[in-house]
Amino acid sequence: MNRLLSNVILSVALASVPLAGAIAASTDGITPEPLASVGSHWNYWMADLESGYDGFCKFVVEKHETIRAAVDRNGNGKKDDDEVEEDILAARIEVWRYRTYFDSPRKEEPYKDTKGTFYVFKEGNKSYILRSVDYDVSGMPRKFWFKWIDMDAQPGDSWMTTQFSYFGNTIYDWVEVSYKTEVEVDGRKIPAIKLSAACHSRYTKPEDFTSRLTFNGLFNIDFWEVSGNAYPLPIPNGTAASEASEAYNGLLCAEVNGMSLATPRLEEYVKINNADLYDIYGAGYGYCNLLEAPNPSVTARSGMMKIPVHTTDNAAFTVSPRTRAMTATRSEVAMLSDEEVIELPVVVHVVHNPNTPSKSITEAQAQKMIDALNQAYNSTDEANVREPFKDVIGNPHIKFQLAKVDPSGNPTTGVVYYDTKENYYPLQGSNNWEKYAYKFNDDFSPRNWDHKRYVNIYVVDLGGWNDMSTVGGFVTNPDSNSDYSAYVKWLEEQDMTFWQEWLDSDEGAALDGLTVDVYYTFGGINEINDRATFKTAIHELGHYLGLRHPNMVTISKNGTYVAVDDGFEDTPYTLYTQYNVLGCSEAVFQCGGLVQTENYMDYALECACMFTKQQAAFMRKFAAETRSGLYLPTGISTVAKNEIKVSPTVTRKEVNIEGEFTSACLVNLEGMEVARIGNDRNTISVEHLAPGMYVLQVSTTAKEMTKFKIIVLSH
């Protein structure tokens, strides 16, 4: 995952997301008043992983002060003619900081941030924050009240706001409401709106199609960001790659207008980092009176950040948002026929410690997983898809089957067992043999069956059984850093070289395939709940077949970051992966539109129940062009003595014929013969043929004819 630029904020906390039309708000005779009483304060934990510091910031209402400026009540980010200057009594908020450093005794004394002063007032359920700079920008007043938090807003609403950083509140851009909810803290429910950076920007460069704000959390008018999300944030196109960083924030506690609030993050933070301090203050709100934060450790920090259930989410399989229409989606793949089922042989490798038999699975359990995969890849579930997305439901018509024949031609159940002395595999190490040790025998030979003829699935304890890890599963894909130019060419042109070179390599042969954690996939409790069983496997096999998440990611090109998405028109444009936050039937917005939480390639797994039509077509195309060897019948059907086998059936150069035959000819769809060979050869060339579909007719010694559909790709 690319590490993205985010401003270290003073006033708000974290953020990132969608758009819509600016919404107007009437004062309705409500008198403006300071946001909070003097002495009210908010304490935040913060970490910047680029500079390596962790720390604590405290926002304190120092006094109330009258400010004369116009108010942007309609949220359009402009000073309209009817927006005249007003005298408004506001809360003057000062910022104090205390910084420590990861794995280092270095500390800094608490200090008052001289550039951090800002002002806030509220009118009913809306608050406004002052932009105050000493220079003019595109006609913007030097002092101007931007809308900040609007508890009356609805999902999809957006407005212009400002954000403070070390350099003052120079940034102002669009923020959007993704959804509304309640957050339970201290045994009470706090109403909140999810505020995120919008998917469009006020800035003039056309490539700046995402807001420069770093909002991404649940906000309340009194307690600001009650709950924040910790992950890298989108940045504008054209930002120098060397400027990238990650930052995390989260509310610890607050005392506002006589109301106290302590979040679960505070309890976790103090317990992990300073048990003595926790014992002294107990469960009270004494923490809120502390300025100094306990010195954190890397272990404690990582323990506080939620680890996703998928680990292979690089930026591959995307195209630029400017050219989102799929290229070549309906060309060669259309020749396969939408209804023709693609059958893929599967081998399940079960790696387990015989001393803990509960960490193994039965062949029946393996078949249950295959059945779940086929339910997702070879059918549709219209009943659980909301109305706006019913028209784009796609059926990949892909069927997985446990192999009946192994690479040596021997019968098999398709499930292979290996004993290990390891209790679990933590996915750590300096090389592939260490990191993916379960994929290798004791002599370091790979356990993978021919990855071009079989889908290799590993069932292993990754640490889920003893809560050592939350990784539910992943597929091993080519590393974008292995050949970055080929990787970028794949993104922009769907050039298969990036994929094909890896699949042809020794690393690809050894690592290609899916891994699932035995506990999260087959254990008593899966990665989310019962509805999500096997959905990690479904999600990850989408990556195996060329799909990526529907959200935007950034890649480095010519020294700057460029944003890319999944390239499909029927997956709504989003800025980040979406977990289930409200329930599967409730509306969540990003980029001004409804998020397709039903999609298997997002993170709301308990809601996942569909691929789109374009996703389905692309997977068929990817399988036909890049994984064509999986079409071989060897893994699925028992091989008869005189059985004719043909490979590949989708090709640019030649077709190989195995078995005893007398002659073979290739005819076009008009019935005209275009190529012929006798039994003295077993390869028929197609390089001279025009792209399209052909029929290969193979005559056997038993005086029978076997026909095969052959697709010739453009050269």
LUMPA-64555 format. One record per residue (C-alpha): x, y, z negated; residue number from 1. Coordinates in steps of 0.5 Angstrom, whole numbers, always signed. Example, Ala and Ser with C-alpha at 12.3 -4.5 7.8 and 13.67 -1.06 7.14 Angstrom:
# LUMPA-64555
ATOM     xx     yy     zz  seq
ATOM    +25     -9    -16    1
ATOM    +27     -2    -14    2
END
This chain:
# LUMPA-64555
ATOM     xx     yy     zz  seq
ATOM     +0     +0     +0    1
ATOM     +3     +7     +2    2
ATOM     +4    +11     -4    3
ATOM     +0    +18     -3    4
ATOM     +1    +25     -5    5
ATOM     -3    +28    -10    6
ATOM     -2    +34    -14    7
ATOM     -1    +34    -22    8
ATOM     -8    +37    -24    9
ATOM     -9    +42    -30   10
ATOM    -16    +43    -30   11
ATOM    -20    +37    -28   12
ATOM    -17    +30    -28   13
ATOM    -17    +25    -22   14
ATOM    -20    +24    -15   15
ATOM    -22    +22     -8   16
ATOM    -28    +21     -3   17
ATOM    -34    +24     +2   18
ATOM    -38    +30     +5   19
ATOM    -45    +32     +7   20
ATOM    -48    +39     +7   21
ATOM    -47    +44     +2   22
ATOM    -52    +45     -3   23
ATOM    -55    +51     -6   24
ATOM    -57    +52    -13   25
ATOM    -61    +58    -16   26
ATOM    -60    +61    -23   27
ATOM    -67    +61    -24   28
ATOM    -66    +66    -29   29
ATOM    -61    +62    -33   30
ATOM    -56    +66    -37   31
ATOM    -49    +65    -35   32
ATOM    -45    +63    -42   33
ATOM    -38    +60    -43   34
ATOM    -37    +53    -42   35
ATOM    -35    +51    -49   36
ATOM    -34    +54    -56   37
ATOM    -27    +57    -58   38
ATOM    -23    +51    -61   39
ATOM    -26    +46    -56   40
ATOM    -21    +42    -53   41
ATOM    -20    +36    -48   42
ATOM    -14    +31    -48   43
ATOM    -12    +27    -42   44
ATOM     -7    +22    -41   45
ATOM     -3    +22    -35   46
ATOM     +3    +19    -31   47
ATOM     +7    +21    -25   48
ATOM    +10    +14    -22   49
ATOM    +14    +18    -17   50
ATOM    +18    +23    -22   51
ATOM    +18    +17    -28   52
ATOM    +14    +21    -33   53
ATOM     +8    +20    -37   54
ATOM     +5    +24    -42   55
ATOM     -1    +28    -45   56
ATOM     -4    +34    -44   57
ATOM     -9    +38    -48   58
ATOM    -14    +43    -45   59
ATOM    -16    +48    -51   60
ATOM    -21    +54    -51   61
ATOM    -17    +60    -53   62
ATOM    -22    +65    -53   63
ATOM    -28    +68    -49   64
ATOM    -27    +73    -44   65
ATOM    -31    +77    -39   66
ATOM    -29    +76    -32   67
ATOM    -31    +81    -26   68
ATOM    -32    +77    -20   69
ATOM    -37    +74    -15   70
ATOM    -40    +67    -16   71
ATOM    -41    +62    -10   72
ATOM    -47    +59    -12   73
ATOM    -49    +56     -6   74
ATOM    -42    +52     -6   75
ATOM    -40    +54     +2   76
ATOM    -34    +56     +0   77
ATOM    -35    +63     +3   78
ATOM    -36    +70     +0   79
ATOM    -43    +71     +3   80
ATOM    -46    +78     +3   81
ATOM    -51    +77     -2   82
ATOM    -46    +74     -7   83
ATOM    -44    +81    -11   84
ATOM    -39    +81    -16   85
ATOM    -42    +80    -23   86
ATOM    -39    +81    -30   87
ATOM    -39    +74    -33   88
ATOM    -37    +72    -40   89
ATOM    -33    +65    -39   90
ATOM    -28    +60    -43   91
ATOM    -21    +62    -43   92
ATOM    -18    +55    -43   93
ATOM    -10    +54    -44   94
ATOM     -6    +48    -42   95
ATOM     -1    +45    -47   96
ATOM     +3    +39    -45   97
ATOM     +8    +34    -48   98
ATOM    +12    +29    -43   99
ATOM    +16    +23    -44  100
ATOM    +19    +18    -39  101
ATOM    +18    +11    -37  102
ATOM    +24     +6    -41  103
ATOM    +28    +12    -43  104
ATOM    +29    +16    -50  105
ATOM    +28    +22    -46  106
ATOM    +23    +27    -49  107
ATOM    +21    +34    -48  108
ATOM    +18    +39    -54  109
ATOM    +11    +40    -53  110
ATOM    +10    +47    -49  111
ATOM     +5    +51    -47  112
ATOM     +4    +51    -39  113
ATOM     +4    +59    -37  114
ATOM     +1    +58    -30  115
ATOM     -4    +53    -33  116
ATOM     -9    +58    -36  117
ATOM    -16    +58    -32  118
ATOM    -23    +60    -34  119
ATOM    -30    +56    -33  120
ATOM    -37    +58    -35  121
ATOM    -44    +55    -34  122
ATOM    -51    +56    -32  123
ATOM    -56    +50    -34  124
ATOM    -53    +44    -31  125
ATOM    -48    +47    -27  126
ATOM    -41    +50    -28  127
ATOM    -36    +54    -25  128
ATOM    -29    +55    -24  129
ATOM    -25    +61    -23  130
ATOM    -20    +62    -17  131
ATOM    -15    +67    -19  132
ATOM     -9    +69    -14  133
ATOM     -5    +75    -13  134
ATOM     -5    +74     -5  135
ATOM    -11    +74     +0  136
ATOM    -12    +68     +4  137
ATOM    -17    +68    +10  138
ATOM    -21    +73     +7  139
ATOM    -22    +70     +1  140
ATOM    -23    +74     -5  141
ATOM    -17    +74    -10  142
ATOM    -22    +73    -16  143
ATOM    -28    +68    -14  144
ATOM    -32    +63    -18  145
ATOM    -33    +56    -15  146
ATOM    -38    +51    -16  147
ATOM    -34    +46    -21  148
ATOM    -39    +41    -24  149
ATOM    -47    +40    -22  150
ATOM    -50    +35    -26  151
ATOM    -57    +36    -21  152
ATOM    -53    +34    -15  153
ATOM    -55    +28    -11  154
ATOM    -51    +23     -8  155
ATOM    -48    +25     -1  156
ATOM    -48    +33     -3  157
ATOM    -42    +36     -3  158
ATOM    -39    +43     -4  159
ATOM    -33    +47     -4  160
ATOM    -29    +48    -11  161
ATOM    -22    +49    -13  162
ATOM    -16    +45    -16  163
ATOM    -11    +47    -21  164
ATOM     -4    +45    -20  165
ATOM     +3    +47    -23  166
ATOM     +3    +53    -18  167
ATOM     -4    +55    -20  168
ATOM    -11    +54    -17  169
ATOM     -8    +55    -10  170
ATOM    -12    +49     -7  171
ATOM    -19    +49     -5  172
ATOM    -23    +44     -1  173
ATOM    -29    +40     -1  174
ATOM    -31    +35     -6  175
ATOM    -37    +30     -6  176
ATOM    -42    +27    -10  177
ATOM    -41    +19     -9  178
ATOM    -47    +17    -14  179
ATOM    -50    +18    -21  180
ATOM    -50    +14    -27  181
ATOM    -49    +14    -34  182
ATOM    -42    +12    -38  183
ATOM    -43     +9    -45  184
ATOM    -38    +12    -50  185
ATOM    -38    +11    -57  186
ATOM    -45     +7    -57  187
ATOM    -48    +13    -53  188
ATOM    -50    +14    -46  189
ATOM    -46    +20    -42  190
ATOM    -50    +22    -36  191
ATOM    -44    +23    -30  192
ATOM    -43    +24    -23  193
ATOM    -38    +21    -19  194
ATOM    -34    +27    -16  195
ATOM    -29    +25    -10  196
ATOM    -25    +29     -5  197
ATOM    -29    +30     +1  198
ATOM    -27    +26     +8  199
ATOM    -27    +33    +11  200
ATOM    -22    +39    +10  201
ATOM    -23    +47    +10  202
ATOM    -16    +47    +13  203
ATOM    -15    +49    +20  204
ATOM    -11    +44    +23  205
ATOM    -15    +38    +27  206
ATOM    -12    +33    +23  207
ATOM    -14    +35    +16  208
ATOM    -20    +31    +16  209
ATOM    -19    +29     +9  210
ATOM    -20    +34     +3  211
ATOM    -14    +36     +0  212
ATOM    -17    +35     -7  213
ATOM    -15    +30    -12  214
ATOM    -22    +29    -15  215
ATOM    -24    +21    -16  216
ATOM    -28    +20    -23  217
ATOM    -34    +20    -27  218
ATOM    -35    +28    -29  219
ATOM    -40    +31    -34  220
ATOM    -41    +38    -35  221
ATOM    -39    +38    -42  222
ATOM    -33    +33    -42  223
ATOM    -31    +34    -35  224
ATOM    -28    +27    -33  225
ATOM    -30    +22    -37  226
ATOM    -28    +16    -33  227
ATOM    -22    +16    -28  228
ATOM    -20    +12    -23  229
ATOM    -12    +10    -22  230
ATOM    -10     +9    -15  231
ATOM     -6    +13    -10  232
ATOM    -10    +18     -6  233
ATOM    -11    +20     +1  234
ATOM     -7    +26     +4  235
ATOM     -8    +31    +10  236
ATOM     -4    +28    +16  237
ATOM     +2    +31    +18  238
ATOM     +5    +31    +10  239
ATOM    +12    +29    +10  240
ATOM    +13    +22     +8  241
ATOM    +18    +24     +3  242
ATOM    +13    +28     -1  243
ATOM     +9    +22     -3  244
ATOM     +8    +20    -10  245
ATOM     +2    +17    -14  246
ATOM     -1    +20    -20  247
ATOM     -6    +17    -26  248
ATOM    -10    +21    -31  249
ATOM    -15    +19    -36  250
ATOM    -19    +22    -41  251
ATOM    -17    +20    -48  252
ATOM    -22    +24    -52  253
ATOM    -25    +31    -53  254
ATOM    -29    +36    -58  255
ATOM    -33    +40    -55  256
ATOM    -39    +45    -58  257
ATOM    -38    +41    -64  258
ATOM    -39    +34    -60  259
ATOM    -34    +29    -61  260
ATOM    -32    +24    -56  261
ATOM    -27    +18    -56  262
ATOM    -26    +14    -50  263
ATOM    -24     +6    -49  264
ATOM    -18     +8    -46  265
ATOM    -16    +12    -52  266
ATOM    -16     +6    -56  267
ATOM    -13     +2    -51  268
ATOM     -7     +7    -50  269
ATOM     -6     +8    -58  270
ATOM     -6     +1    -60  271
ATOM     -1     -2    -54  272
ATOM     +4     +4    -55  273
ATOM     +4     +6    -62  274
ATOM     +0     +1    -67  275
ATOM     +3     +5    -73  276
ATOM     -1    +11    -71  277
ATOM     -7     +7    -70  278
ATOM     -7     +4    -77  279
ATOM     -6    +11    -80  280
ATOM    -12    +14    -76  281
ATOM    -16     +8    -75  282
ATOM    -23     +9    -71  283
ATOM    -24    +16    -73  284
ATOM    -23    +22    -68  285
ATOM    -16    +24    -71  286
ATOM    -13    +23    -64  287
ATOM    -16    +29    -61  288
ATOM    -12    +33    -66  289
ATOM     -5    +30    -64  290
ATOM     -1    +34    -59  291
ATOM     +4    +29    -58  292
ATOM     +3    +22    -54  293
ATOM     +6    +16    -56  294
ATOM    +12    +14    -52  295
ATOM     +9     +9    -47  296
ATOM    +12     +3    -44  297
ATOM    +12     +0    -37  298
ATOM     +9     -6    -40  299
ATOM     +3     -2    -43  300
ATOM     +2     +2    -37  301
ATOM     +1     -3    -33  302
ATOM     -4     -7    -38  303
ATOM     -8     +0    -37  304
ATOM     -9     +0    -30  305
ATOM    -14     -5    -27  306
ATOM    -10    -10    -22  307
ATOM    -15    -12    -16  308
ATOM    -17    -19    -14  309
ATOM    -13    -18     -7  310
ATOM     -6    -17     -6  311
ATOM     -5    -17     +1  312
ATOM     -8    -10     +3  313
ATOM     -3     -7     +7  314
ATOM     -5     -2    +13  315
ATOM     -5     -7    +19  316
ATOM    -11     -8    +23  317
ATOM    -13     -1    +24  318
ATOM    -13     +4    +29  319
ATOM    -13    +12    +29  320
ATOM    -20    +15    +27  321
ATOM    -20    +19    +33  322
ATOM    -21    +13    +37  323
ATOM    -25     +9    +33  324
ATOM    -29     +5    +38  325
ATOM    -26     -2    +39  326
ATOM    -21     -3    +45  327
ATOM    -22     -9    +49  328
ATOM    -27    -12    +44  329
ATOM    -32    -15    +49  330
ATOM    -27    -17    +54  331
ATOM    -24    -23    +54  332
ATOM    -27    -25    +47  333
ATOM    -34    -24    +51  334
ATOM    -32    -30    +56  335
ATOM    -32    -35    +50  336
ATOM    -40    -33    +49  337
ATOM    -42    -31    +43  338
ATOM    -46    -37    +41  339
ATOM    -40    -42    +42  340
ATOM    -37    -44    +35  341
ATOM    -30    -44    +34  342
ATOM    -28    -50    +30  343
ATOM    -22    -49    +26  344
ATOM    -18    -55    +22  345
ATOM    -16    -54    +15  346
ATOM    -12    -57    +10  347
ATOM    -12    -55     +2  348
ATOM     -6    -56     -2  349
ATOM     -7    -57     -9  350
ATOM     -1    -55    -13  351
ATOM     -2    -57    -21  352
ATOM     +1    -59    -27  353
ATOM     -1    -67    -29  354
ATOM     -1    -65    -36  355
ATOM     -7    -60    -35  356
ATOM    -11    -64    -30  357
ATOM    -17    -58    -31  358
ATOM    -13    -54    -27  359
ATOM    -14    -59    -21  360
ATOM    -20    -59    -16  361
ATOM    -23    -65    -13  362
ATOM    -24    -66     -6  363
ATOM    -32    -65     -7  364
ATOM    -30    -58    -10  365
ATOM    -25    -57     -4  366
ATOM    -31    -59     +1  367
ATOM    -36    -54     -3  368
ATOM    -31    -48     -2  369
ATOM    -31    -50     +6  370
ATOM    -39    -50     +6  371
ATOM    -38    -43     +3  372
ATOM    -34    -41     +8  373
ATOM    -38    -43    +13  374
ATOM    -44    -40    +10  375
ATOM    -41    -33    +11  376
ATOM    -37    -35    +18  377
ATOM    -42    -39    +22  378
ATOM    -49    -36    +19  379
ATOM    -52    -29    +17  380
ATOM    -56    -27    +11  381
ATOM    -61    -22    +13  382
ATOM    -65    -22     +7  383
ATOM    -59    -19     +2  384
ATOM    -57    -14     +7  385
ATOM    -60     -7     +6  386
ATOM    -65     -4    +12  387
ATOM    -60     +1    +15  388
ATOM    -55     -4    +16  389
ATOM    -59    -10    +19  390
ATOM    -58     -8    +26  391
ATOM    -50     -9    +26  392
ATOM    -50    -16    +22  393
ATOM    -45    -20    +26  394
ATOM    -44    -28    +26  395
ATOM    -37    -30    +28  396
ATOM    -39    -37    +30  397
ATOM    -33    -40    +26  398
ATOM    -33    -46    +23  399
ATOM    -28    -49    +18  400
ATOM    -27    -56    +17  401
ATOM    -23    -61    +13  402
ATOM    -18    -64    +17  403
ATOM    -18    -71    +19  404
ATOM    -12    -72    +22  405
ATOM     -5    -70    +19  406
ATOM     +1    -67    +24  407
ATOM     +4    -74    +25  408
ATOM     -3    -77    +27  409
ATOM     -5    -81    +21  410
ATOM    -12    -80    +18  411
ATOM    -13    -75    +12  412
ATOM    -18    -72     +8  413
ATOM    -16    -65     +9  414
ATOM    -14    -65     +1  415
ATOM     -7    -66     -1  416
ATOM     -4    -66     -8  417
ATOM     +3    -64    -11  418
ATOM     +5    -65    -18  419
ATOM     +9    -59    -21  420
ATOM    +12    -58    -28  421
ATOM    +10    -50    -28  422
ATOM     +5    -48    -32  423
ATOM     +3    -42    -27  424
ATOM     +6    -38    -21  425
ATOM     +7    -31    -23  426
ATOM     +9    -29    -16  427
ATOM    +15    -26    -18  428
ATOM    +22    -27    -15  429
ATOM    +27    -24    -10  430
ATOM    +26    -29     -4  431
ATOM    +20    -33     -1  432
ATOM    +23    -39     -5  433
ATOM    +22    -36    -12  434
ATOM    +16    -32    -10  435
ATOM    +12    -37     -7  436
ATOM    +15    -43    -10  437
ATOM     +9    -47    -10  438
ATOM     +9    -47     -2  439
ATOM    +16    -51     -2  440
ATOM    +18    -58     -4  441
ATOM    +24    -59     -9  442
ATOM    +29    -59     -3  443
ATOM    +26    -52     +0  444
ATOM    +22    -55     +6  445
ATOM    +16    -52     +7  446
ATOM     +9    -55     +5  447
ATOM     +5    -52    +10  448
ATOM     +3    -56    +16  449
ATOM     +4    -53    +23  450
ATOM     +1    -47    +22  451
ATOM     -1    -46    +29  452
ATOM     -5    -52    +29  453
ATOM     -8    -52    +21  454
ATOM    -11    -46    +17  455
ATOM     -7    -48    +10  456
ATOM    -10    -46     +4  457
ATOM     -7    -47     -3  458
ATOM    -10    -48     -9  459
ATOM     -6    -46    -15  460
ATOM     -6    -43    -22  461
ATOM     -3    -36    -21  462
ATOM     -4    -34    -28  463
ATOM    -12    -33    -29  464
ATOM    -13    -39    -33  465
ATOM     -9    -36    -39  466
ATOM    -11    -29    -37  467
ATOM     -4    -28    -35  468
ATOM     -6    -25    -28  469
ATOM    -12    -22    -25  470
ATOM    -10    -24    -18  471
ATOM    -16    -28    -15  472
ATOM    -13    -30     -8  473
ATOM     -9    -27     -2  474
ATOM     -7    -29     +5  475
ATOM     +1    -28     +7  476
ATOM     +1    -23    +13  477
ATOM     +7    -20    +17  478
ATOM    +10    -15    +13  479
ATOM    +10     -8    +16  480
ATOM    +17     -6    +14  481
ATOM    +20    -12    +18  482
ATOM    +19     -8    +24  483
ATOM    +15     -2    +23  484
ATOM    +15     +0    +30  485
ATOM    +12     -6    +32  486
ATOM     +7     -5    +27  487
ATOM     +5     +2    +29  488
ATOM     +4     +0    +36  489
ATOM     +0     -6    +33  490
ATOM     -5     +0    +30  491
ATOM     -5     +4    +36  492
ATOM     -5     -1    +41  493
ATOM     -7     -7    +38  494
ATOM     -1    -10    +41  495
ATOM     +0    -17    +39  496
ATOM     +8    -17    +38  497
ATOM     +8    -15    +31  498
ATOM     +3    -21    +29  499
ATOM     +6    -26    +34  500
ATOM    +13    -25    +33  501
ATOM    +12    -27    +25  502
ATOM     +8    -33    +27  503
ATOM    +13    -35    +31  504
ATOM    +18    -34    +26  505
ATOM    +21    -39    +20  506
ATOM    +18    -35    +15  507
ATOM    +11    -35    +18  508
ATOM    +11    -42    +19  509
ATOM    +13    -43    +12  510
ATOM     +8    -38     +9  511
ATOM     +2    -37    +13  512
ATOM     -4    -38    +10  513
ATOM     -9    -37     +4  514
ATOM     -8    -38     -3  515
ATOM    -13    -38     -9  516
ATOM    -13    -38    -16  517
ATOM    -16    -45    -19  518
ATOM    -19    -41    -25  519
ATOM    -22    -35    -21  520
ATOM    -24    -39    -15  521
ATOM    -26    -46    -19  522
ATOM    -26    -45    -26  523
ATOM    -32    -43    -31  524
ATOM    -31    -36    -29  525
ATOM    -29    -33    -23  526
ATOM    -27    -26    -21  527
ATOM    -33    -22    -22  528
ATOM    -39    -27    -23  529
ATOM    -43    -33    -21  530
ATOM    -45    -29    -14  531
ATOM    -38    -28    -12  532
ATOM    -35    -35    -12  533
ATOM    -31    -36     -6  534
ATOM    -32    -29     -4  535
ATOM    -25    -28     -5  536
ATOM    -23    -33     +0  537
ATOM    -28    -31     +5  538
ATOM    -25    -24     +4  539
ATOM    -18    -26     +5  540
ATOM    -19    -30    +11  541
ATOM    -22    -24    +14  542
ATOM    -15    -21    +14  543
ATOM    -12    -28    +16  544
ATOM    -17    -27    +23  545
ATOM    -14    -20    +24  546
ATOM    -19    -15    +19  547
ATOM    -17    -10    +14  548
ATOM    -21     -6     +9  549
ATOM    -26     -1    +12  550
ATOM    -23     +5     +8  551
ATOM    -18     +9    +11  552
ATOM    -10     +8     +9  553
ATOM     -4    +12    +11  554
ATOM     +2    +10    +15  555
ATOM     +9    +14    +16  556
ATOM    +10    +16    +24  557
ATOM    +15    +21    +26  558
ATOM    +17    +23    +19  559
ATOM    +10    +24    +17  560
ATOM     +3    +21    +14  561
ATOM     -2    +19    +19  562
ATOM     -9    +17    +17  563
ATOM    -12    +10    +20  564
ATOM    -18     +6    +19  565
ATOM    -21     -1    +21  566
ATOM    -23     +2    +28  567
ATOM    -30     -1    +28  568
ATOM    -36     +4    +29  569
ATOM    -41     -1    +25  570
ATOM    -37     +0    +19  571
ATOM    -38     +7    +16  572
ATOM    -32    +11    +15  573
ATOM    -29    +11     +8  574
ATOM    -23    +14     +4  575
ATOM    -22     +8     -1  576
ATOM    -25     +1     -3  577
ATOM    -31     +0     -6  578
ATOM    -32     -4    -12  579
ATOM    -40     -5    -14  580
ATOM    -41     +0    -19  581
ATOM    -49     +1    -19  582
ATOM    -52     -6    -17  583
ATOM    -52     -8    -10  584
ATOM    -59     -5     -8  585
ATOM    -57     +2    -11  586
ATOM    -54     +8     -6  587
ATOM    -47     +9     -6  588
ATOM    -44    +15     -1  589
ATOM    -37    +16     +2  590
ATOM    -36    +21     +7  591
ATOM    -43    +23     +7  592
ATOM    -46    +16     +9  593
ATOM    -48    +10     +5  594
ATOM    -43     +5     +4  595
ATOM    -43     -2     +7  596
ATOM    -42     -5     +0  597
ATOM    -45    -12     +3  598
ATOM    -39    -12     +7  599
ATOM    -34    -18     +6  600
ATOM    -28    -14     +7  601
ATOM    -30     -9     +2  602
ATOM    -29    -10     -6  603
ATOM    -36    -10     -8  604
ATOM    -35    -18     -8  605
ATOM    -42    -19    -12  606
ATOM    -46    -15     -6  607
ATOM    -42    -18     +0  608
ATOM    -46    -22     +5  609
ATOM    -44    -20    +12  610
ATOM    -39    -18    +17  611
ATOM    -41    -13    +22  612
ATOM    -42    -15    +30  613
ATOM    -36    -11    +32  614
ATOM    -32    -15    +26  615
ATOM    -35    -22    +28  616
ATOM    -33    -20    +36  617
ATOM    -26    -18    +33  618
ATOM    -24    -24    +29  619
ATOM    -26    -29    +35  620
ATOM    -22    -25    +40  621
ATOM    -16    -25    +35  622
ATOM    -17    -33    +34  623
ATOM    -17    -33    +41  624
ATOM    -11    -29    +43  625
ATOM     -7    -30    +37  626
ATOM     -9    -36    +34  627
ATOM    -10    -40    +40  628
ATOM     -7    -47    +37  629
ATOM    -12    -48    +32  630
ATOM    -17    -50    +38  631
ATOM    -13    -56    +38  632
ATOM    -18    -62    +37  633
ATOM    -12    -66    +33  634
ATOM    -14    -64    +26  635
ATOM    -21    -65    +27  636
ATOM    -22    -71    +31  637
ATOM    -19    -78    +30  638
ATOM    -14    -78    +36  639
ATOM    -16    -84    +41  640
ATOM    -11    -88    +44  641
ATOM    -12    -85    +51  642
ATOM    -15    -78    +49  643
ATOM    -14    -72    +53  644
ATOM    -11    -66    +49  645
ATOM    -11    -59    +52  646
ATOM     -7    -53    +49  647
ATOM     -7    -47    +49  648
ATOM    -14    -46    +52  649
ATOM    -13    -38    +52  650
ATOM     -7    -37    +55  651
ATOM     -3    -32    +60  652
ATOM     +2    -37    +63  653
ATOM     +1    -44    +63  654
ATOM     -4    -50    +60  655
ATOM     -1    -57    +57  656
ATOM     -4    -63    +58  657
ATOM     -3    -69    +53  658
ATOM     -5    -76    +54  659
ATOM     -6    -81    +60  660
ATOM     -9    -78    +66  661
ATOM     -8    -79    +74  662
ATOM     -9    -72    +76  663
ATOM    -12    -65    +74  664
ATOM    -15    -59    +78  665
ATOM    -17    -52    +76  666
ATOM    -23    -49    +79  667
ATOM    -26    -42    +78  668
ATOM    -33    -41    +76  669
ATOM    -35    -41    +84  670
ATOM    -33    -48    +84  671
ATOM    -26    -47    +88  672
ATOM    -20    -50    +86  673
ATOM    -14    -46    +85  674
ATOM     -9    -50    +82  675
ATOM     -8    -58    +82  676
ATOM     -2    -63    +79  677
ATOM     -1    -70    +79  678
ATOM     +1    -75    +73  679
ATOM     +8    -73    +75  680
ATOM     +7    -67    +71  681
ATOM     +3    -65    +65  682
ATOM     +4    -57    +65  683
ATOM     -1    -53    +70  684
ATOM     +1    -46    +71  685
ATOM     -4    -40    +71  686
ATOM     +1    -34    +72  687
ATOM     -1    -33    +79  688
ATOM     -9    -33    +77  689
ATOM    -13    -27    +76  690
ATOM    -16    -26    +69  691
ATOM    -22    -30    +67  692
ATOM    -25    -36    +66  693
ATOM    -24    -43    +69  694
ATOM    -25    -50    +68  695
ATOM    -20    -55    +68  696
ATOM    -22    -62    +70  697
ATOM    -18    -68    +68  698
ATOM    -19    -75    +71  699
ATOM    -16    -80    +67  700
ATOM    -14    -87    +68  701
ATOM    -21    -90    +66  702
ATOM    -24    -86    +72  703
ATOM    -27    -81    +68  704
ATOM    -27    -74    +68  705
ATOM    -26    -69    +62  706
ATOM    -27    -62    +63  707
ATOM    -24    -56    +59  708
ATOM    -26    -49    +59  709
ATOM    -20    -45    +60  710
ATOM    -19    -37    +59  711
ATOM    -13    -33    +63  712
ATOM    -11    -27    +60  713
ATOM     -9    -21    +63  714
ATOM     -1    -21    +64  715
END
